[in-house]
Amino acid sequence: MCESNRHEEDLLGLMGRCGHYLYHHPERKRGQGKILRILSQKEQMTQKELQEILEIRPGSMSEIISKLECRGMLERVRDEQDKRMIVLKITERGKAEVMEKPRHEIEKELFHVLSEEEQGDLKCLLKKLLDEWYQKEE
């Protein structure tokens, strides 16, 4: 079945390492990519709206937004109807980033080591876990 050089690692540890890699790996910028994809589909959106969609904590969202702003991918502007409110808008550079690498290409790069059958099995197992975990929260 599955052989590993680290027999001492348990399932939870391996899942944690996978999650950490997907979230933090510098080439992926997964959280940033999601935000850019959402903003490319909407004309503008508040940080709070984005936060609710992505279920991200305010501090984490602020950090990601700041990084995207520094990279010139989005800008914060005053809402035209309510000058007190700040909205986020994707820039042309941000739109180009979204168009550069579609999600299916990123997925292909990440999971190429698994056969199509293994990818299907993994997807089913992950869905089963998530369904169970979210049911317990209700």
N, C-alpha and C positions, 0 to 999 in steps of 0.2 A: 504493500500500500504506500504510505507516505513515509519516506526516510528523511531524517534530519540529523545534522551534526550536533544539534542541541536537544538531546533527549530529555533534558531536565525542564524544558519549557512546557508549560501547560497551555491549554486552549485559550484561556483568558489572556495570558501573556502574549501569545501570538496574535490574537485579535487586536489587542492594544497596540502592538507594534505595527500592524497593518494600518490601523486607523491613524496612528501618529505619522506614518510615512505618507499616506494619502493627504493628510491635512497640511503637513509641514514641508514636504519635499519642494525645494526651490523651483524646479522646472514646472511643477504642476500648478501651483498657485490656485488650488481648487476653489477655495472660498472666494477668492477674487474673481475667478472665472465665472462662478455662479452669479455673482453680483453684476458683472458686466453683461452676462447673457440676459438677465432680467431687465436691466436698464436699457439694453438695446431694443427690447420689445415694447417698453413703455416710453412715453415722452419724458416723463419726470416722475420722481417718487421721493417721499421723505425717508429719512434714515429709519424712523420707527416702522414704517410700512415694510421696508426691506427686512428689518430685524424680525418682524412677526412672520413673514413668509419663510425665512430661512431658519427661524427658531435659534437665533444667535443671541448671546448675552450682550447688553449695551456696550460694555467695555471692549469686547472682542470686535463688535461691529465698528466701533469708532476707530480701532487700530487698523482694521482692514481698509476702511474708507480713507483714512489718512494716507496709507501706503499707495492706494490707487490714485489719490489726488496728487501725491508727490511724483508719481510716474506719469502724470498727465493723462490718465485714463478716464477720469471723471472730474466734474467740478461741482462745487456747492454754490448755489445761487438763491437769491431771495425770491420767494413765491410772488408772482405778479398780483394775485388777488389779496394775499395776506402777507404784507411786508415783514411781519415778525417771524414767519416760517421760512426755514431753509430747506430747499429741495436739492436732490442730487440729479445731475444730468450726465450722461455719457458723452465723452468727447469723440471727435473723429478718430483720434488715436486709439481710444477704447473700442470703438466699433471695428477698427481694423484688427485689433487683437482678437475679438470674438470671431471674426471671419477667418482668421489665420488657421486655427486648428479646431475643427468640429469635435464635439464630445465623442463621437464614435471612433475617431482616430486616436484620441487619448486613451480610450478604453482598449482599443486594439494593442497599443503600445504596452499598457500595463499588464494585460492578461495573455499576451501572445504565447507564453510558456505553457498555458493550459490548452488542451484540445477543446473543440467545440462542445463535446459531451461533458468534459470536466467543468467548463464555464457554465453550462446549463445546470449541472448538479450544484455547483457553488451558489448560483443565483437562487435556486430552489431552497437550499439550506438557509441562506441568509434571509430570504423572505419569511421562512418558517420561524426563525428566531425573532425577527422584528415583529411579526404578527403576535407572537406570544408575549414579548416584552411590552408592547403597547397595550395589549389586552389587560395586562396586570395593572397598568396605570389607570385604567378607567374605573 
